[in-house]
Amino acid sequence: MTDQKTGENGTSSIETVLTHAGRNPADQFGFVNTPIYRGSTVLFPSLAALEAQEQRYLYGRAGNPTTEGVESVVTELEGAYRTKLVSSGLAAITIALLSCLKSGDDVLIADSAYEPGRKFADGFLRDMGVTARYYDPRIGDGLSALMQPNTRAVLAESPGSLTFEVQDIPALARAAHAGGARLIVDNSWASPLYHRPLALGADIVVHAGTKMFVGHSDAFAGTISSTEEAWAGIERVRTLLGFFASGDDAFLVARGLRTLALRMKEHQSRALELALWLEQHDLVTRVLHPALPSHPDHALWKRDFTGSGSLFGVVLRPAPRDAVAAMVDGFSLFSMGYSWGGYESLCLPVRISKARTAVPWSEPGNLFRLHVGFEGIDDLKADLSAALDRYASVR
């Protein structure tokens, strides 16, 4: 990752962009960080200024220097036309979908997609007259056969954050564009440091900034980045629905972005070491980590990604619920929680049989999702080893 270049002139490394982009100390009396701008009302100096509507800021909901600083960093990282910071990852997904869809349209969604996004599609979109269908995450060029005349959007998440299938983004983009649809990609797992979907043909990229961007488990955020062609719809929907992010949350996102490159390196190396260690355990039937040669999508990951994230899955041999409870309830370092991306390690038992429709999950055993934080790696191994012993004793 150190040698990867970004930016229009191709001269700045990602580390330099993360350190310097999105802030201008000269505009802030020399203070190194853009401060927290809080405010709803923006004052106009004259009636002429009010009527002209040409001030940089007109009202707090549209943004401020703190939010714009974050947006400029993510825009450069993603190679996007523009980016908007909103209140959550789910807000980013809903805005992106609504920017492409109207009543009577159809949307195709990866079967491995983020569950709250599925609920939005099956609930809100259905109620507004949009049909949501789900496709095999490994379908690739086969998506063309699913396209209908009214399909206007395809939502991918690569890899899926529960089952970790890697999607062929260039193939999906070709199929979507040939059918007159836009491709939206959730890039939360790898971040733009390790994966750039817009360069592979996607139209819109969303992030649960709550996770890797914030990095400290203390704020919600979402980002939407797009090509110039897709931008007008995004900004229109965001404005009409009133989505925005506060200056306080934007400041926390900006703080997290400054150390993203260093954190991603550590997350990557620790997660890989733990994944390789787990592959050797007798209770483990499969480790779901795209960077492992054993993963069925490893070649695709190697083609399109430059690194991997903190999150992966592990399947243990079948055992009753009591074994799962014994395992997770006795952890000393790992905790249970729905999010990820913070400094603390998490282990979440996952039940997804009811959340899959195109490709039902039928693998025997118990699935767990691990987020590897910054505790000592030997301490994490010891905690997991003891947990697996508890699992085996009840099994």
N, C-alpha and C positions, 0 to 999 in steps of 0.2 A: 504494500500500500504506500510505502514511503515515496516511491518513485512515480506514483500516478499523478498525472497533471490534470488541471481543471482550469476553468475560466476561458473567456473568449480568446485571450492572447496566448493561452497554453503555457504561460510562464510561471504560474503560481502552483505550488503543491497544495494538496488538500489540507495539510497541517497549517500552511501559511494562511489559506483562506479562512480556516476555522479560527485562527488567532487574530486576524486583522480585519476581516470583512465585517460589514454591518455596524461599524462604529467609527466615529470621527471625533476624537477628543477635542479638536479645535472648536467644534460646535458646542461643546459641553464644558467650557471654561477650563479645559485641560484634564478633566477627569477621564480616566482610561475607559470606563464603562458608560454606555448610554444609560442615564438614570431611568427610574420608573416614572413614566408619565401617567398620572391618574387624572381623569377628567371627562366630563360629558360635554360641557359647554366650551365652544371655541369662540372667542370674541372677534368682531369685525371693527376696524377703526373708522369706517365711514359707511354711509348708505351706498356709495358707489362700489365699495368693496363687497358689501353684502349682495348687491345686485349682480356683480360680475362673477361671483362664485369661482374665483380664480386663486384664492388662498390655497396654500399647500394642504392645510387641514381645515375642514368645514364643520365637522362634528365628531365627537370622540368615538362613536361606533364604527366609523370608517377607518380608524387606525391612528397611530401616533408614532413618534420617533422610536419608541421601544419596540412596538410590534413590527414596524418597517425594517428595523435592524435585523430581526430574526428572518423576516421574509427575504431580504437580500442575500443572506448567507445561504439559505436553502435553495434559492433560485440558482445561485452560482454552482452549488454542489450538484444539483440535479441537471444542470444544463438546460434549464427551463426558460420560458418567456417571462413568466411571473409566478409568484407564490402568494398565497393568502394564509395567514395564521388564524385558526379558529379555536373553539373552546375544547375540542376533543377529537380523537381519532374517528369516532362514530360520526361526528358532525362533518368531518372531511369526506367520509364515504357518502353520506346522504347528499351533501351539496354536489359532489361529483356526479352521482347518479341522476339527480334532479336536473343538472345542467344539460343532460343528454336526452331526457325522457319526457314524454307527455302522455296523456290518456290515449289508449289504443296501441301504445308501443310495446315492444318486447325487449327483455334484457336477459342475457346469458351470464350465469354466475358460477364460478368454480365451486365444486362440491366441497372443497376444503376451506372455503372462505370463512372469515371472522363471523362467529355466530350472531352477534348483534346486527351485523349487516344483513344476514339472512332474514332475521326477524323483521327488519325494516322493509325488505323486499316482499316478504310474505304477508306483511300487515299493511303498512302505509302505501306502498306502491300498488299492491293488489286493490286496495280501496279506491285508489285514484284511477283504476282501469288499466294498469300496466301488468303484463304477464311476466312472471319471473320463472325461468327454467334453469336447471343446474346441469353442469357438464363435468365429465371426468377430467380431473386436473392434468392428466397425462395425455389428453386428446390431441394436442398439437394441431397439425394441419387438418385433422378430422373435424375441427370446429366448423369448417365450411359446410359440412352436411347438416349442421344444426341451424345455420343462419336462415332466417325468414325475411320476407320483404319488409316487415315492420320491426326487425331487430335493430335497435339503435345504440346499444351499449353492451360491452362485455366487461365483466369485473373479474380480475384475476388477483390472486395473492400468492406470491412465489418467494420462498416456499410457504405452504400453509402452516399456520402457527400451532397446529395440533398434530397433524400427520406428516407434514414436511415434504410433500410432493413438490418438485421443482417444475415450473411450467415453461414451455417453449414460447417465450414472449415474441420473438420475431414471427413465428408461425401463427400465433394468435392474432398478431397485428395484421398480417396479410389477410387472414380470413375475415377479420372484423372490417377492415377497410374495403375489401372487395364487396362486402355486403352493405356498405354504407353506414357502418357503426363505428363508434369510438371505443378504444381500449383503455380501461382504467386499471392501474396496477397498484396494489397495496405493497409498499416497499419497506415496511416497518422492520422486518427481520434483519436484513443486510445493511440497511441505511444506504444513502447515496455514496458512502465511502467504498462499498463493495459491490454495488449493483446500480446501474443507471438505465432504467426501463425506457426513458424517452429516447435514448440513443439506439435502443433496439426496436423502436417503432411504436411505442405506446404514445397515447395522446395526453393522458392525465396520470399523475402519480400522487398517491396519498400516503400520509404517515400518521400513525398514532404517536405523535411527538411526546406524549406522556411517557413513552418507554425509552428508547435509546437517546433521543434528543435531550430530554430533561435529565435522565440518568440518576436521579436521586429520590424517586418515589414520592415527590412532594408537590406535584402540579399536574394538571390536565392540559393537553394541547393537541391540536391536529394541524397538519399542513396540507394544502392542495397546490400542486405545481402543474403547469401545463404548457403545451405548445401555444403559439400565438393564435392559431385557428380555434382552439378550444377555450381560450381565455374569456371571451365576452360572456358566454353562457355561465361560466363559474361565477364571475363577478356579479352578474345579474341576479342569480339565485341567492348568493350570499347576502347581497344588499336587500333584496325583497324579504328574505326570511329573518334578517336582523342578526345573523351570526357574527360574533366578534370574540376576540380574546382580550382580557384585561392587561393593563400595563404590568401589573404584579406578576401574572403568569408568564407574560412575554419575557420579563427580566429573568425568570428562572429558566426558561428555555434557552435564552442567550447564554446564561451562565453554563448550562450543560453543554451547549455546542462547542464552547471553547476547549473542552477536554475530550470531545467525542473521539478523535483519532486515537488518543492514548487509551481510552476506555475500551474502544472496540478491539484494539490489539490484545489487551488483557483478557477481555471476554472471550475472544476467539481462541486464544491459546489455552486458556483454562477449560473451556467447554470441550475442545478437541481432546485434551489430555484425559478428561473425565469420561468422555464418550469411548475412547479407545480402551480405557481401563474397564469400563462396564461391559464392553464386548467380550471380555475374557471370563466374565462371571457365569457360573453354571446356571443361575436362575434366569439369566437374560436370554430371551429368544431372538430379540432384534433391537438394534439401536437405530433410531431414525434421525440421522444427521447427514445432510447432503454432502458434506466435505469428506465423509468416510468412503473409501473405495467400495465398501460393501453396500452402499446405498444404491438403489436401482437408477437413480437420476444423477449419479455422480458425474458422468461425462457431460451432461447438460449443465450442471452446476459449474464444472470446470471451464466450460466454454463461455458462459455468460457472467460469472461472478469472479471477483478478485479476492474474496475473503468470505468468512462466515461469521454468524452471530453467536449470541450467548445461549440461545434456546435450542433444545433438541428433545426428542422423545425416546423412551425406552419401554419395551414390552417385556413383562416378566411372565414366567410360567403361571398357568392358571392356579388360582387360590381363592378362597372365600373372602367376603368383605372383612371378616375379622382379621385376616392376614394383612389386608391393606391398612386397616385401622392401626394394627400393631406397628406397622412400618412407619406411617406418617405421624402418628401421635407421639412417638418416642424420639423424634428428631431433636438434636441439640442445636444444630446450626441451620439446617434447611427449615424453611417455614412454608406454610400453604397460603397462596394468594393468587388472585386471578390475573394480575398484571405481571410485568417483567421489565427488564431493562435497568433496574436499580443496582445499587452496590451489594444488596443482600441476596443470598441464594434462595431459590424457591423450588419446591417439588409439589406438583399438583396432580392428584389422581384424575384421570380424564375418562368420561363416558360419552362417546360420540355416536353410538349406534342410531340414535333418533335424529341426529343432526346431519346424517348423510342420506341422500336420496338417489343420486345418479350412480354412485359406486358405494354401496353399503359396506360399512366396516365390519368384517367378519373374522378378523384375526383373533385366535384364541389367546387368552391371557389378559393381564391387566396392564393398561397403558398409563404411563406417567409422563408428565412434561417437566423438564428441568430447566431452570434458568440459573446459570453459574455466575455468581458474584465474585467478590474480591477477598473472601476469606482465604486462609492458607489452603492450598490445594490438598496437602496431606491431611489437613483437618477435615476437609470436605469428604475425602475418600474414607476416612475413619468413620465419619457420621453415616455415610451411605452403607459402608460395610456392616456396621451394627444394625442399621435399618433392614438390610437384606437378611441378616441373621434372624431378626424378629419375624420377618415375613416367612422365612423358611420354617421357623419353629411352629407357626400356626398352620401353615400349609399342610 
